[in-house]
């Protein structure tokens, strides 16, 4: 097999590692090398086809048949590598100390004589993903299996010991010395200049300047356990604040390919931040759990990893079932077993993992799990969701989680790719008061519950069961600190007439500031959103009261199939105006053809509102104006103080269009403008500046379907805010555009250049690089030229740098010439005069993959996306890159 990948990663004038070697002897050899690189691991290598097939085993081999060790298959190594020991110098790929932990010969379990026949069988098993071998080593003996896993990374395998006479429960890795030099890793590291090989002792490796490959060695390192999968993660500094990703509640289990199922733990969501011995443990609303759950905190300190993990803290009763009441009182009374079930990882060893698919993140997490009873991995189940929910119900658990195997992790976001399915009705609610019956000796009789809805506190019913006297006393102590004279609930007549005001001779009512959150179980919710047969389950400390809203289960089918409906079909059905964030359109369908509206204290007249702008979809001028009204707060930061080229479509996308630059005497006096003179013309002219919503809506009323700002502002007109790379396809498929975007992104990342992406809204993709108005247009253009040249070098078959269309011969144009004075592109969130009323939509880079379509983003869903994700393009307006440093990095490529 080829050693090209092995050779490509190494500079042999700097590293003492062997280059080759010919296999010899009548037996197949194996070696296990202990490697203290960026992360301590063991490399398991088997001779096949004249090279060493290699796997990185994070925790090392085990002789316990019940223990399955993750093994990540990496590149082939040369035969001579089996006896290599020594230290790979800093700055080189895999830098660190290596010893031969074990070595010997091996054979297939199936009795086959002859090396060639054995090798043939082993290659067959390797291809099938199930190697069964018999080891004859100094430490490892007997039968082992290497089995390729399903649902994890393509190179993920499991190393498992068979139950034979050599099996046992002892930790074989405590035998920590080399079988060649008899030295431990620590002892070997004290002699970095000495390389133990069977042929000779190599001299000290030379230290050289870092190349691009060395600088990104951590990203390309497929040799170390979790680091192997985490290689695709983007470098990111450690942090200690993160709001976890949330799930959407649905009503029924489902069966679909590409989903995994977990148990929904009845506990407190918690994120653990660990780096260089520092540990921070927080709730989902940033409250410290370090004191309340000291055992978890101590276990995290013992874990000794640099990672940020997401999970749920629970207390298990003697049947292994989560006990929410016991969890609530933990710290005062500690009955049960405290467990931190971790199910996801956000960051590992300096790498942001949130853009990796869930199955890969979980593979990383599983590979670094400690042998600990407090910190446990939350397993996923291969059974059907329906069967798992039934099993959960029988055991008295709360429900299950369904997660898309390729889902990305989005902090502070409620995803439809993570779903929760409950066996019972449970809801967080806020305590707004309590009652006490005149004839009771209990601390109180019932709690008055509510949730927040549109900023108002809405009554949801009384809870009079589920608490012991002891619990009531503890609750009363907390509630007495929140007593207020006025009811916190919305007025009686606005809460469907439910009378929680009691007669003094029957009971008294005490009002509370709505701050305490309780978990409440109930049989059902009435149409008026009042609970039937509610029971108190306990207090919650992991949320903020104002986050508590009434959670209603969505229909599973609607959630599963709500992502990629073609806009044309949706638009055919929806002829009414776009609904604004307030639920009411800016200009309603009931309004006449012409209306006068006051915006930013200016009166605007909107005419011909029923004119069809998109004939096929029946989308009107009214719809366009409503869209820009709703999206104004998102698009305006990219328009303010920037001269506009007005691209007008007064008769819609099928009518004639024209550009208008000079607006002198043609717009209201209150609008701001920027003066200029055309070349060869001494006449004073003015560009329009779009600094507020009134101007934006005025432009829309002129038929400006798309908004085209300059890349610079009038404050520094020669210094653009951003550099743009415009991927402009000709006869290419959109998958080609996506591939070109991915290559551009990787190159910019390699140069350590921040970059952000959006759809053009037409056929291409725009990639923006923040400049912070520090460089001229010429500098921006030449920098873009460097980038597209590197992209073209990688994709010469379907990309072109030729400006002349005929010279491109149907290839995609990598346009860097947009970086010139007065050139314009469609702004982020700008509508486009294309079928389906598409929008130029900012994307997260993980969304740029095959399957992405322009029609995914249009004026009927852009606002909802922006509201749920926030303005993810905002960093484009930041301080900007260091171009000189980036160019220096580029020269090393």
C-alpha positions in Angstrom: 0.0 0.0 0.0 1.1 3.6 -0.5 3.0 5.5 2.2 2.3 8.8 0.5 0.2 10.1 3.3 2.8 9.1 5.9 5.6 10.8 3.9 3.6 13.9 3.2 3.2 14.6 6.9 6.9 14.3 7.8 10.1 16.3 7.1 12.7 13.6 7.3 15.6 16.0 7.6 14.0 17.1 10.9 12.4 13.9 12.3 14.2 10.6 13.1 11.3 8.5 12.0 12.0 5.7 9.5 11.1 6.1 5.8 10.5 2.5 4.8 11.7 -1.0 5.3 11.0 -4.4 3.7 8.9 -7.0 5.6 10.8 -10.2 6.3 10.4 -13.5 8.1 7.7 -16.2 7.9 5.4 -14.6 10.5 3.3 -11.4 10.5 4.5 -8.9 13.0 2.6 -6.6 15.3 3.7 -3.7 17.5 2.0 -1.4 20.1 3.8 1.9 20.6 3.0 4.2 23.5 3.1 7.8 22.2 3.1 10.9 24.4 2.1 13.5 21.8 -0.6 16.2 22.2 -2.5 13.5 24.0 -1.1 10.3 25.4 -2.3 7.2 23.4 -1.2 3.8 22.1 -0.6 3.0 18.4 -1.6 -0.5 17.5 0.1 -1.6 14.2 -0.4 -4.9 12.2 1.8 -6.0 9.4 -0.1 -6.3 6.1 0.8 -5.8 2.5 4.4 -4.9 3.5 3.3 -1.9 5.7 1.9 -1.5 9.2 -1.9 -1.0 9.3 -2.3 1.4 12.2 -4.9 2.4 14.8 -4.7 5.0 17.6 -6.1 3.6 20.8 -6.8 6.5 23.3 -6.8 4.5 26.6 -4.6 1.7 25.4 -5.5 -2.0 25.1 -7.5 -3.9 27.8 -7.5 -7.6 28.6 -11.0 -7.3 30.1 -13.5 -8.7 27.6 -16.2 -6.4 29.0 -14.2 -3.3 28.0 -14.3 -2.0 24.5 -11.6 0.4 23.5 -12.0 3.0 20.8 -9.4 2.6 18.0 -9.1 5.2 15.3 -7.6 3.9 12.0 -4.9 6.2 10.7 -2.5 6.2 7.8 -0.2 3.2 7.0 3.3 3.3 8.5 6.5 1.8 7.1 7.6 -1.7 8.2 10.7 -0.3 10.0 8.4 1.8 12.2 7.7 -1.3 14.4 11.0 -0.9 16.2 11.1 2.9 16.4 11.6 4.5 19.8 12.7 8.0 20.7 11.5 11.6 20.6 10.0 13.4 17.6 11.2 17.0 18.0 8.8 19.9 18.7 7.3 21.5 15.5 7.1 18.2 13.7 3.9 16.1 13.1 3.2 13.9 16.1 5.8 15.7 18.3 6.5 13.7 21.5 8.1 10.6 22.9 7.5 7.1 21.6 8.4 3.7 23.1 7.6 0.2 21.9 5.2 -0.9 24.6 4.7 -4.4 23.2 5.6 -6.4 20.1 5.5 -9.9 18.7 3.8 -11.8 15.9 0.1 -12.4 15.2 -2.1 -14.6 13.0 -5.9 -14.8 12.2 -8.0 -16.8 14.7 -9.1 -19.0 11.9 -6.4 -21.7 11.5 -4.6 -21.0 8.3 -1.0 -21.9 7.5 1.4 -19.8 5.5 2.1 -16.1 5.8 0.6 -15.3 2.4 -2.6 -17.2 3.0 -3.0 -15.7 6.5 -2.5 -12.2 5.1 -5.1 -12.8 2.4 -7.7 -13.8 5.0 -6.8 -10.8 7.2 -7.2 -8.3 4.3 -10.6 -9.8 3.6 -11.6 -9.4 7.3 -10.2 -5.8 7.3 -12.3 -4.9 4.3 -15.4 -6.4 6.0 -14.7 -4.3 9.1 -14.1 -7.3 11.5 -10.6 -8.5 12.2 -10.2 -11.5 14.6 -6.6 -12.1 15.5 -4.4 -14.1 17.9 -1.5 -12.1 19.4 1.8 -13.6 20.6 3.4 -10.6 22.3 5.4 -10.1 25.5 2.5 -8.4 27.2 -0.6 -9.1 25.1 -1.5 -12.7 24.3 -4.5 -14.5 23.0 -7.5 -13.5 21.0 -8.6 -10.0 20.1 -11.1 -8.4 17.7 -10.9 -5.1 15.8 -14.5 -4.2 14.8 -15.5 -1.2 12.7 -18.3 0.8 14.5 -21.5 2.0 13.0 -22.9 5.5 13.5 -19.5 7.0 14.3 -16.6 8.3 12.2 -15.6 6.3 9.1 -12.2 5.5 10.7 -13.6 4.5 14.2 -13.1 0.9 15.3 -13.3 -1.0 18.6 -10.5 -3.1 20.1 -12.0 -6.0 22.2 -10.4 -8.8 24.1 -11.9 -12.3 23.7 -12.8 -14.3 26.8 -9.9 -16.8 26.8 -7.3 -17.9 29.3 -5.3 -14.7 28.9 -8.3 -12.5 29.8 -8.5 -10.7 33.1 -9.5 -7.6 35.0 -6.1 -6.1 35.7 -5.0 -2.9 34.0 -2.4 -4.2 31.6 -1.2 -0.6 30.8 0.3 -0.3 34.3 3.2 -2.3 32.7 4.6 0.9 31.4 8.1 0.1 30.1 9.4 -0.6 26.6 10.0 -4.2 25.7 13.0 -3.0 23.7 14.8 -0.3 25.7 13.2 -1.2 29.1 12.5 2.5 29.5 9.3 4.3 30.4 8.0 7.3 28.5 9.4 9.6 31.2 12.8 8.0 31.1 12.9 8.0 27.3 11.9 11.7 27.3 15.0 12.5 29.3 17.1 11.4 26.3 15.5 13.3 23.5 18.7 13.1 21.3 18.8 9.3 21.4 16.7 7.4 18.9 16.3 3.6 19.5 16.2 1.7 16.2 17.5 -1.7 15.3 20.0 -0.2 12.8 21.6 2.8 14.4 21.3 5.7 16.7 20.2 8.9 15.0 21.6 12.3 15.8 19.7 15.2 17.2 17.0 16.5 14.9 17.4 19.9 13.5 15.0 22.6 14.6 13.5 24.5 11.6 11.0 27.2 11.0 7.4 26.1 11.0 5.7 25.2 7.7 2.0 25.4 7.1 1.8 21.6 7.6 3.5 22.0 11.0 1.3 24.9 12.1 -1.8 22.8 11.3 -0.5 19.5 12.5 -3.1 19.4 15.3 -5.8 19.8 12.7 -4.4 17.0 10.5 -3.4 14.7 13.3 -5.2 11.4 12.6 -3.0 9.5 15.0 -4.3 10.4 18.4 -7.6 9.1 19.8 -10.1 11.9 20.1 -7.8 14.3 18.3 -8.1 12.2 15.2 -11.8 13.0 14.9 -11.4 16.5 16.3 -8.9 17.4 13.6 -11.7 19.2 11.6 -12.5 21.4 14.5 -11.6 25.1 14.2 -9.1 26.6 16.7 -10.8 28.5 19.4 -9.7 29.8 22.8 -11.1 28.3 26.0 -14.2 29.9 27.4 -16.5 29.5 30.4 -19.9 30.8 29.3 -22.2 28.8 26.9 -26.0 28.5 26.8 -26.6 24.9 25.8 -28.5 23.8 22.7 -32.2 23.0 23.4 -34.7 20.5 22.0 -38.2 20.9 20.6 -41.0 19.0 22.2 -43.0 16.7 19.9 -46.0 14.6 20.5 -45.1 11.1 19.1 -42.1 8.8 18.5 -41.1 8.2 14.9 -38.9 6.0 12.8 -36.5 7.7 10.4 -33.0 6.9 9.2 -30.2 9.0 10.5 -31.5 9.6 14.1 -30.2 8.3 17.4 -32.2 8.0 20.6 -31.1 8.7 24.2 -32.9 8.6 27.5 -34.3 12.0 28.7 -32.8 12.4 32.1 -34.9 14.0 34.8 -32.4 16.3 36.3 -30.5 19.7 36.0 -28.8 20.6 32.7 -25.2 21.4 33.3 -22.2 22.4 31.2 -18.7 21.6 32.5 -15.7 23.8 31.4 -12.3 22.1 32.0 -8.9 23.5 31.0 -5.4 23.1 32.4 -6.7 22.1 35.8 -9.4 24.8 36.0 -12.9 23.5 36.3 -16.2 25.5 36.1 -19.6 23.8 36.4 -22.7 25.8 35.5 -26.4 25.5 34.9 -28.0 26.4 31.6 -28.5 29.9 32.9 -24.9 30.4 34.1 -25.5 29.6 37.8 -22.6 27.8 39.5 -23.2 24.2 40.5 -19.8 23.7 42.0 -20.9 24.0 45.6 -24.2 22.2 45.4 -22.8 19.3 43.4 -19.4 19.1 44.9 -19.0 15.4 44.0 -19.4 16.1 40.4 -17.0 19.1 40.6 -14.4 16.9 42.3 -14.8 14.1 39.6 -14.4 16.7 36.9 -11.1 17.8 38.4 -9.9 14.2 38.5 -10.9 13.8 34.8 -7.8 15.7 33.7 -8.9 16.7 30.2 -9.2 20.0 28.4 -12.8 20.0 27.2 -16.2 21.6 27.5 -19.0 19.0 27.9 -22.8 19.1 28.1 -24.9 16.9 30.2 -27.5 16.4 32.9 -27.0 16.0 36.7 -29.3 13.5 38.2 -29.8 11.6 41.5 -30.6 7.9 41.0 -32.7 6.0 43.5 -31.9 2.4 44.6 -33.6 1.2 41.4 -31.4 3.3 39.2 -34.3 5.7 38.3 -33.8 9.6 38.5 -35.4 11.1 41.6 -36.0 14.8 41.0 -37.0 15.5 44.6 -33.7 14.0 45.9 -31.8 16.1 43.3 -33.5 19.2 44.6 -32.5 18.6 48.2 -29.0 17.4 47.4 -26.4 19.1 49.6 -28.7 19.1 52.6 -29.7 15.4 52.3 -27.8 13.1 50.1 -30.0 10.1 49.5 -29.3 8.2 46.3 -26.5 8.2 43.8 -25.3 11.4 42.2 -24.4 11.0 38.5 -23.4 13.5 35.8 -24.6 12.0 32.5 -22.6 13.7 29.7 -23.9 13.4 26.1 -22.1 16.1 24.0 -18.8 17.9 23.7 -18.4 21.5 22.5 -14.6 22.1 22.7 -11.6 19.8 23.0 -7.9 20.6 23.3 -8.1 24.1 21.7 -10.6 23.1 19.0 -14.2 24.2 18.6 -16.2 21.0 17.8 -19.7 22.5 17.5 -19.5 22.4 13.7 -18.8 18.7 13.7 -21.7 16.2 13.3 -23.2 14.8 16.4 -22.0 11.3 15.8 -18.4 12.5 15.5 -18.7 14.7 18.6 -20.0 11.8 20.6 -17.2 9.5 19.3 -14.7 12.1 20.7 -16.5 12.3 24.0 -16.8 8.5 24.4 -13.1 8.1 23.7 -12.0 10.4 26.5 -14.6 9.3 29.2 -13.0 8.6 32.6 -13.4 5.4 34.5 -15.7 7.0 37.0 -19.0 6.3 38.7 -20.0 10.0 39.0 -19.3 11.0 35.3 -21.0 8.6 32.9 -21.6 8.6 29.2 -25.2 8.9 28.2 -25.6 6.0 25.8 -27.7 6.0 22.6 -29.9 3.1 21.6 -30.3 1.4 18.3 -33.8 0.2 19.0 -36.8 2.0 17.5 -38.1 5.2 19.2 -41.4 3.5 19.9 -39.8 0.5 21.6 -37.4 2.7 23.6 -40.3 4.9 24.8 -42.2 1.9 25.9 -39.2 0.6 27.9 -38.7 4.1 29.4 -42.4 4.1 30.4 -42.1 0.7 32.1 -39.1 1.9 34.1 -40.8 5.1 35.2 -38.4 7.4 33.3 -39.5 10.8 31.9 -39.1 10.2 28.2 -36.5 10.0 25.4 -34.4 12.3 23.2 -34.2 11.9 19.4 -31.2 13.6 17.8 -30.2 13.7 14.2 -26.9 12.0 13.9 -25.4 14.7 11.7 -26.8 17.6 13.7 -24.5 20.5 14.6 -24.3 22.1 18.0 -25.8 25.6 18.2 -25.6 27.3 21.5 -28.6 29.2 22.9 -30.8 27.7 20.2 -33.9 25.5 20.2 -33.3 23.0 17.4 -35.7 20.9 15.4 -32.9 18.4 14.9 -33.0 17.6 18.6 -36.4 16.4 19.7 -37.8 15.4 23.1 -40.6 12.9 23.5 -42.2 12.6 26.9 -44.1 9.8 28.5 -46.0 12.2 30.7 -47.0 15.9 30.9 -44.3 17.8 32.7 -43.8 21.6 32.6 -41.7 24.2 34.4 -43.9 26.8 35.9 -43.3 29.9 38.1 -44.8 30.3 41.5 -46.9 33.5 41.7 -48.5 33.0 45.1 -49.9 30.5 47.6 -53.1 30.0 49.5 -53.7 28.7 53.0 -57.0 27.3 54.1 -58.5 28.6 57.3 -58.8 25.1 58.8 -55.3 23.7 58.0 -52.2 23.3 60.1 -50.0 22.9 57.1 -47.6 25.7 56.1 -49.7 26.4 53.0 -52.5 24.7 51.0 -51.8 25.3 47.3 -49.3 27.0 45.0 -50.6 29.4 42.4 -48.7 28.8 39.2 -48.1 30.7 36.0 -45.9 31.1 32.9 -44.7 34.1 30.9 -46.4 34.9 27.6 -45.5 37.9 25.5 -44.0 39.5 28.6 -47.1 38.9 30.7 -47.4 36.5 33.6 -50.3 34.2 32.9 -52.1 32.0 35.4 -52.0 28.2 34.8 -53.6 26.7 37.9 -53.3 25.7 41.5 -51.0 22.9 42.7 -52.1 21.3 46.0 -50.4 17.9 46.0 -46.9 16.5 45.7 -45.1 18.0 48.7 -44.4 16.7 52.2 -44.6 18.9 55.3 -40.9 19.2 55.4 -40.8 20.3 51.8 -43.5 22.8 52.5 -41.6 24.3 55.3 -38.5 24.7 53.1 -40.6 26.2 50.3 -42.4 28.6 52.7 -39.0 29.9 53.8 -38.0 30.7 50.2 -41.5 32.2 49.4 -41.6 34.5 52.4 -38.6 36.4 50.9 -40.6 37.1 47.8 -43.9 38.3 49.3 -45.5 41.3 47.5 -48.8 43.3 47.9 -49.9 43.0 44.3 -50.9 40.0 42.2 -48.2 39.3 39.6 -50.7 37.6 37.3 -52.5 39.3 34.4 -55.9 40.6 35.4 -58.6 38.1 36.2 -60.7 38.8 33.2 -57.7 38.2 31.0 -57.0 34.8 32.6 -60.3 33.2 31.4 -62.1 34.1 34.7 -60.3 31.6 36.9 -60.8 32.8 40.4 -57.7 32.3 42.5 -58.9 35.2 44.7 -60.2 33.4 47.8 -62.7 34.4 50.5 -60.9 35.3 53.8 -63.1 33.0 55.9 -62.2 30.0 53.6 -58.6 30.8 52.7 -56.0 33.6 52.4 -53.9 34.4 49.4 -50.3 35.6 49.5 -48.8 37.1 46.4 -45.2 36.5 45.4 -42.7 38.0 43.0 -42.6 35.4 40.2 -39.0 34.1 40.6 -39.3 30.6 42.0 -39.5 27.9 39.3 -41.2 24.6 40.0 -41.5 21.4 38.0 -45.2 20.3 37.8 -46.7 17.1 36.5 -50.4 17.1 35.2 -52.8 14.9 33.3 -53.7 17.4 30.6 -54.0 21.1 29.8 -57.4 22.7 29.1 -58.0 24.8 26.1 -57.6 27.8 28.4 -54.1 26.6 29.4 -55.0 25.6 32.9 -53.7 22.3 34.3 -55.8 19.3 35.3 -54.8 17.2 38.3 -51.4 18.9 38.8 -48.7 17.6 41.2 -45.6 19.4 42.5 -42.4 17.7 41.6 -39.7 20.0 42.9 -38.0 23.4 42.5 -35.7 24.1 39.6 -32.5 26.2 39.9 -31.2 25.8 36.4 -33.3 28.4 34.5 -34.4 32.0 34.7 -38.1 32.6 35.6 -38.7 34.8 32.6 -37.6 31.9 30.3 -40.5 29.8 31.5 -43.1 29.6 28.8 -45.9 27.2 28.1 -44.5 24.4 26.2 -46.9 22.6 23.8 -45.9 19.5 21.9 -45.5 20.1 18.2 -46.8 17.5 15.7 -43.9 15.2 15.0 -44.5 15.0 11.2 -44.7 18.7 10.8 -41.4 19.2 12.6 -39.6 16.5 10.7 -40.7 17.7 7.3 -40.6 21.5 7.9 -37.1 22.3 6.6 -36.9 22.3 2.9 -40.2 22.9 1.3 -39.8 24.7 -2.1 -40.6 28.4 -1.8 -42.6 28.4 -4.9 -45.1 26.0 -3.5 -45.3 27.8 -0.2 -45.7 31.1 -2.0 -48.5 29.7 -4.2 -50.5 29.0 -1.0 -49.6 32.1 0.9 -50.9 35.2 -0.9 -51.4 37.2 2.3 -48.7 39.6 3.5 -45.7 38.5 5.4 -46.4 38.5 9.1 -44.1 40.7 11.1 -42.5 39.9 14.4 -45.4 41.6 16.1 -47.8 39.3 14.4 -49.4 42.1 12.4 -48.2 43.2 8.9 -46.8 46.7 8.4 -49.3 47.2 5.5 -52.3 44.9 5.8 -54.2 43.4 2.9 -57.2 45.3 4.1 -55.5 48.5 3.3 -56.2 50.2 -0.1 -53.8 50.3 -3.1 -52.2 53.4 -1.5 -51.5 54.2 2.1 -49.6 56.8 4.1 -47.4 55.6 6.9 -45.2 57.4 9.4 -41.8 55.9 9.8 -38.9 57.5 11.8 -41.2 60.6 12.1 -41.4 61.0 8.3 -44.6 60.5 6.3 -44.2 58.0 3.4 -46.7 57.3 0.7 -46.9 53.8 -0.6 -48.7 53.2 -3.9 -49.6 50.3 -6.3 -49.4 47.9 -3.3 -51.2 45.1 -5.1 -48.8 45.2 -8.1 -47.5 41.7 -8.7 -43.7 41.6 -8.4 -43.2 37.8 -8.7 -45.9 36.6 -11.1 -45.5 32.8 -10.6 -45.7 33.1 -6.8 -48.2 36.0 -6.7 -46.0 38.0 -4.4 -46.8 41.7 -4.4 -45.1 45.0 -3.9 -46.9 45.1 -0.5 -45.1 41.8 0.5 -41.8 43.3 -0.4 -42.3 46.4 1.7 -43.5 44.3 4.6 -40.4 42.2 4.3 -38.0 45.2 4.5 -40.0 46.6 7.4 -39.5 43.4 9.4 -35.9 42.8 8.4 -34.8 46.4 8.8 -32.9 46.0 12.1 -30.9 43.1 10.6 -30.0 44.7 7.2 -29.5 48.4 8.2 -26.1 47.8 9.9 -24.8 46.9 6.4 -26.3 50.0 4.8 -25.7 52.9 7.1 -23.4 55.6 5.8 -22.9 53.6 2.6 -23.8 55.1 -0.9 -26.5 53.1 -2.7 -26.8 52.0 -6.3 -30.6 51.8 -6.8 -31.5 48.7 -8.8 -35.1 49.4 -9.7 -37.8 47.0 -10.9 -40.9 49.1 -11.0 -42.9 46.4 -12.8 -41.6 43.4 -10.9 -38.9 40.8 -11.8 -40.3 40.2 -15.4 -40.4 43.9 -16.3 -37.6 46.2 -17.4 -35.1 47.2 -14.7 -32.6 50.0 -14.5 -29.8 51.4 -12.2 -30.1 54.8 -10.7 -27.1 56.4 -8.9 -27.8 60.1 -8.9 -30.8 61.0 -6.8 -30.2 64.8 -6.8 -33.6 66.6 -6.5 -35.4 63.2 -6.8 -35.8 62.2 -3.1 -37.2 64.0 -0.1 -34.9 66.6 1.5 -34.7 64.8 4.8 -32.8 61.9 3.2 -29.1 61.9 3.5 -26.9 61.9 0.4 -23.2 61.7 -0.6 -21.9 64.0 -3.3 -19.8 62.9 -6.3 -18.9 63.9 -9.8 -18.8 61.5 -12.8 -15.6 61.2 -14.8 -15.6 63.9 -17.5 -18.6 65.6 -16.0 -18.3 68.5 -13.6 -21.9 68.3 -12.5 -22.5 67.8 -8.8 -24.4 64.6 -8.2 -25.5 62.6 -5.1 -25.7 59.0 -4.0 -28.5 58.1 -1.6 -27.4 57.0 1.9 -29.7 54.4 3.6 -29.3 55.3 7.3 -32.8 54.4 8.6 -35.9 52.3 8.1 -37.8 55.2 6.4 -35.2 55.4 3.7 -35.1 51.6 3.3 -38.9 51.5 2.8 -38.7 54.4 0.4 -36.2 52.5 -1.7 -38.5 49.5 -1.6 -41.4 51.7 -2.8 -39.3 52.7 -5.8 -39.1 49.0 -6.8 -35.6 48.4 -5.3 -36.1 44.7 -4.9 -32.5 44.3 -4.0 -30.3 46.6 -2.0 -26.8 47.3 -3.2 -24.5 49.2 -0.8 -20.8 50.1 -1.2 -18.2 48.1 0.6 -17.0 51.3 2.3 -18.7 54.1 4.2 -18.6 57.9 3.5 -16.4 58.3 6.6 -13.5 56.4 4.8 -14.7 56.0 1.2 -11.4 54.6 0.0 -11.1 52.0 2.7 -13.6 49.1 2.5 -15.1 47.5 5.5 -14.8 44.1 4.0 -13.2 42.2 1.2 -15.5 40.0 -1.0 -14.9 36.9 -3.0 -17.8 36.3 -5.3 -18.2 32.7 -6.6 -20.0 33.2 -9.9 -21.0 30.0 -11.7 -21.5 29.7 -15.4 -22.4 26.1 -16.5 -21.5 24.8 -13.1 -23.9 23.0 -10.7 -24.5 24.5 -7.3 -22.6 21.6 -5.8 -19.6 23.0 -7.6 -20.2 26.3 -6.0 -20.4 24.7 -2.6 -17.1 22.8 -3.2 -15.4 26.1 -4.2 -16.8 27.8 -1.1 -15.5 25.0 1.1 -12.0 25.1 -0.4 -12.0 29.0 0.0 -13.0 28.6 3.6 -10.3 26.0 4.3 -7.6 28.2 2.7 -8.7 31.2 4.6 -8.7 29.2 7.8 -5.2 27.9 7.1 -4.1 31.6 6.7 -5.9 32.3 10.1 -8.2 34.8 8.3 -11.7 35.2 9.6 -14.3 34.6 6.9 -18.1 34.6 6.7 -20.4 33.3 4.0 -23.8 34.1 2.6 -25.8 33.0 -0.4 -26.0 35.5 -3.2 -29.7 34.8 -3.5 -29.1 34.0 -7.1 -26.7 31.3 -8.3 -23.5 32.0 -6.4 -22.0 32.4 -3.0 -20.4 35.4 -1.4 -17.5 35.1 1.1 -16.7 38.2 3.2 -13.5 38.9 5.0 -13.6 41.7 7.6 -11.1 44.5 7.0 -12.1 47.1 9.6 -11.5 49.9 7.0 -7.7 49.5 7.5 -6.8 48.8 3.9 -7.5 50.5 0.5 -9.6 49.0 -2.2 -6.5 48.1 -4.2 -5.0 46.3 -1.2 -8.3 44.5 -0.7 -8.5 43.5 -4.4 -4.9 42.2 -4.5 -5.5 40.2 -1.3 -8.6 38.6 -2.9 -6.5 37.9 -6.0 -4.1 35.9 -3.8 -6.9 33.9 -2.3 -8.7 33.0 -5.6 -5.4 32.1 -7.2 -4.9 29.5 -4.4 -8.5 28.3 -4.9 -8.1 28.0 -8.6 -4.9 26.0 -8.1 -6.9 23.4 -6.2 -9.9 23.4 -8.5 -8.6 24.1 -12.0 -11.1 21.8 -13.8 -14.1 24.0 -13.1 -12.9 27.4 -11.9 -11.5 30.3 -13.8 -9.8 33.7 -13.1 -10.7 35.0 -16.6 -12.8 38.1 -16.5 -13.9 37.7 -20.1 -17.0 35.4 -20.1 -16.0 33.8 -23.4 -12.5 33.0 -22.1 -13.9 31.2 -19.1 -15.3 28.4 -21.3 -18.2 27.7 -19.0 -16.2 27.6 -15.8 -17.0 29.3 -12.5 -15.5 32.8 -12.2 -13.7 33.4 -9.0 -14.5 37.1 -8.9 -12.0 39.3 -6.9 -12.7 42.4 -8.9 -15.8 43.3 -6.8 -13.2 44.8 -4.5 -13.0 48.2 -6.2 -14.3 51.6 -5.4 -18.1 52.0 -6.1 -18.6 48.3 -6.9 -21.7 46.9 -5.1 -23.1 43.5 -4.2 -26.5 42.5 -2.7 -26.4 43.2 1.0 -26.9 40.5 3.6 -30.7 39.9 4.0 -31.4 41.7 0.7 -34.2 40.2 -1.4 -33.3 39.3 -5.0 -35.3 39.6 -8.2 -35.3 35.9 -8.7 -38.0 33.2 -8.8 -39.2 32.4 -5.3 -38.3 35.9 -3.9 -35.0 34.5 -2.6 -32.9 36.3 -0.1 -29.1 36.8 0.2 -28.9 34.9 3.5 -25.9 34.7 5.9 -25.0 31.1 6.7 -23.0 29.2 9.2 -20.1 27.4 7.5 -21.4 24.0 8.5 -24.5 24.7 6.4 -22.4 25.0 3.3 -22.7 21.4 2.1 -24.3 19.4 -0.6 -28.1 19.7 -0.4 -28.0 23.5 0.2 -30.4 25.3 -2.2 -30.9 29.0 -3.0 -34.7 28.5 -2.6 -34.2 27.5 1.1 -34.2 31.2 2.0 -36.9 33.7 0.9 -39.0 36.5 2.2 -41.4 34.2 3.9 -38.9 32.6 6.2 -35.9 34.9 6.4 -37.2 36.9 9.4 -37.9 33.7 11.4 -34.4 32.5 10.7 -32.8 35.8 11.7 -34.8 36.0 14.9 -33.9 32.4 15.9 -30.1 32.6 15.0 -29.4 36.3 15.5 -27.2 38.2 13.0 -24.5 35.7 12.5 -22.9 37.9 9.9 -22.2 40.7 12.4 -18.4 40.0 12.8 -17.9 41.2 9.2 -18.3 44.7 10.7 -15.6 44.0 13.3 -12.0 45.3 13.6 -10.7 43.3 10.7 -7.9 41.0 9.9 -4.1 41.5 9.9 -3.6 41.4 6.1 0.2 41.5 6.3 0.3 38.5 8.5 -2.2 36.7 6.3 -0.1 37.3 3.2 3.0 36.1 5.0 1.1 32.9 5.8 0.0 32.6 2.2 3.6 32.7 1.0 4.4 29.7 3.0 1.7 27.6 1.3 
